[in-house]
Structure formats: structure tokens, C-alpha cells
Amino acid sequence: MHEDQSEGYAAAKLKYLDNEMLPFVYESTGDVTRFTDYRDKKPRSRPVFTFHRPERALV
């Protein structure tokens, strides 16, 4: 399952950084793009039609 693979990448520890798990992950087949927010209590992959942009974030 692609979500499991993406979660593994998000949780990976980088060699020279003491990093936390990435909160956001995008998955793409080239035709379909999906987004997962690991800050959700029950994270799940959802289709997106455009990439999120910082200037459009809700405050």
C-alpha cells in the first residue's frame, strides 16, 4: 500500500538531523495526487486537485 510507504518516509530519521516525523505527505501516481495530514487523530490519504500553498493557509 502506498500510504504505508509514505508513512515510512515521513517517519524516517535523517542522518545529520534530529528530526521529527513530517506532518504532511503527498503521494502521486502521475495521474492522481493524494495528501495525508499526520496531525489528524485518524490520518488518511485524501485526493487533492492542487498543491497547498502557504499564502492560502487558514489562520
C-alpha positions in Angstrom: 0.0 0.0 0.0 1.4 3.4 -1.0 0.2 5.1 2.2 2.4 2.7 4.3 5.4 3.5 2.2 4.8 7.3 2.5 4.4 7.0 6.3 7.7 5.2 6.5 9.4 8.1 4.6 7.7 10.7 6.8 8.9 8.9 10.0 12.5 8.3 8.8 15.3 9.8 10.8 17.7 11.8 8.7 21.4 11.1 9.1 22.6 14.6 10.2 19.4 15.9 11.8 17.4 15.1 14.9 14.1 15.5 13.0 10.5 14.8 14.0 8.0 13.0 11.8 6.9 15.1 8.8 3.3 16.3 9.4 2.3 16.3 5.7 2.8 13.8 2.9 1.8 13.9 -0.7 1.6 10.7 -2.8 1.3 10.8 -6.6 0.9 8.2 -9.4 1.4 10.9 -12.0 -2.4 10.9 -12.6 -3.7 11.1 -9.1 -2.3 13.1 -6.2 -3.3 12.4 -2.6 -2.5 14.2 0.7 -2.1 12.9 4.3 -2.0 15.1 7.4 -0.4 13.0 10.2 -1.5 15.6 12.7 -5.1 14.2 12.4 -6.2 11.8 15.1 -7.0 9.3 12.3 -4.7 10.2 9.4 -5.9 9.1 6.0 -5.0 9.8 2.4 -7.3 12.2 0.5 -7.3 13.2 -3.1 -6.2 16.8 -3.9 -6.5 18.7 -7.1 -3.8 21.3 -6.4 -0.9 21.6 -4.1 -1.4 23.5 -0.8 0.2 27.0 -0.7 1.3 28.9 2.4 -0.4 32.1 1.4 -3.8 30.3 1.3 -3.4 28.7 4.8 -6.2 29.4 7.3 -5.0 31.3 10.4 
